[in-house]
């Protein structure tokens, strides 16, 4: 349509860091016990890593629940009760009241191509993007 008005709303900090406002977030769990919530399509963007110090079933259950609640909230679902109670641990990490860490990490780069020696991208852009993702959790600025 010739008279159609485009959406000109500015992107949030997190949207700028990780992609378009239509980013879908996907929970993934690995056999190692790693729980991540990644943007889809992933591309060269950071993701969230959920970690809890307890190595028992309780710790695994907490990691799973937090990651699933984070995924749902990032995709427009209900706000988890713990979101208002996050504490900043570092530039890229926040801590939940459960004692779990949510860390903005990645993207990963091959430090020794083509040998797949994966390391966290430490470029200025990647460091800033991870910091913005941690900020977004504290500010409750989800990319929708």
N, C-alpha and C positions, 0 to 999 in steps of 0.2 A: 504494500500500500504506500502511496506517495506521501500521505500525511501521518504515517505511523511514527509515534514518538519512541525513541530508544531510551532504555534505562540508563540514566546518567549518574546514578548513586555511586559515590566513591567506594572503592574496595576497602575492606578492613585491613588492618596490619597482617592478620593471619592469612587472609585471602591473597594478599600481595605476596606473602612468603611461600605459600604452598600451592596456589593455583586459582582457578576460577571459582566464583561463588557457588558453582554447581558441583564442586568436588564431593565425591562419595567417599566415605571413610569405611574401611573394612578391617575387622578384627581377624588376626591370624595367630594361631598357637602352634608352636613347634614341639616336637618330642623332647627337646632339651629343657622344656619348661618356659621357654621364652614366649612372652605375650606382647604383641605389637598391634597398634592401630595405624594403618597406613592409608594415605590418600590414593584414590584410584581415578585415573591411571597414575601409577607411581612415578614414573619418569625420574628426574633428577631432584626429587623433593624429599625433605626430611619427613620423619614419621615419629609417632609416640611409642615409647618402650615402657612397659609397666613391670616393676620389679618389687618384690617383697622379700625381706630377709629370711623369713621362715621357710625352711626347705621341706616341711612336712605337708600333709594334705591341706591343713588350714591355710598355709601360705599360698599354695597352688590355687585353692578355691578363691582366696581374696584377689589374687592377680587376675583370675578369670573374671570375677564379678566386676572389678574395677574397669578392666579393659572393655567388657561388654557394655557397661554403663557409659563409658567414655565414647565408644563407637555410636551408641544410640543418641547421645546428646549432640555429638558433632554432626550427626545426620538430621538434626532437628527434633529429636525426642525430648523427653522430660529431663530436667536438670537433676543430676545426682545430688543427694543431700550433702555430700562431702565437698562439693565444688566451692561453697562459701568458706570452707575451713582449710583451704590449701595454704601451705607455708612455702616460701621460696627457700630452696636449699642452695642453689647455684644459678648461674645465668641460664642454664638449660634444664634445670630440674626443679620440680615442686614435690612436696611431700603431702600425702593424704593423712587424715586423722587415724587411719588404720596402720600407719607406719610404712606405707608403700610409697615408692618413688615413681613419678611419671616424668620421663626424660624425653626431651625432643632430641632426636639423634638422626644421623645420616645427613645427606645422602652418602652412600658409600662409593668409593672410587677404587679402581685397581691401581695399587701403588707400584706394581711391577708388571705392566702389560706384556704379554698376554697371559700371565701366570695366575690371574685371579687372586691376587693377594689383597683382599679387600680391607680398606681403612676408611675411617670417617673423613669426609671432605672437610679440610680445614681452611678452605678459601674464605675470604672476607664475606662473600655473599652467603655461603652456607652457614657460617657462624652467626651472622645477623639473622638469617631465617630461623635458625633453631632458637635463638633468644626471643624472637617475636612469637614463636609458637608457645614457649613457656609463658610469656607475657599474656598471651591470649587466654590461657587457662585461668590465670589470676583475674583477668578483666572480664572473663566469661564472654569473650568475643569469638563465637563460633563461626566457621565459614559456611554460611548457608545463603 
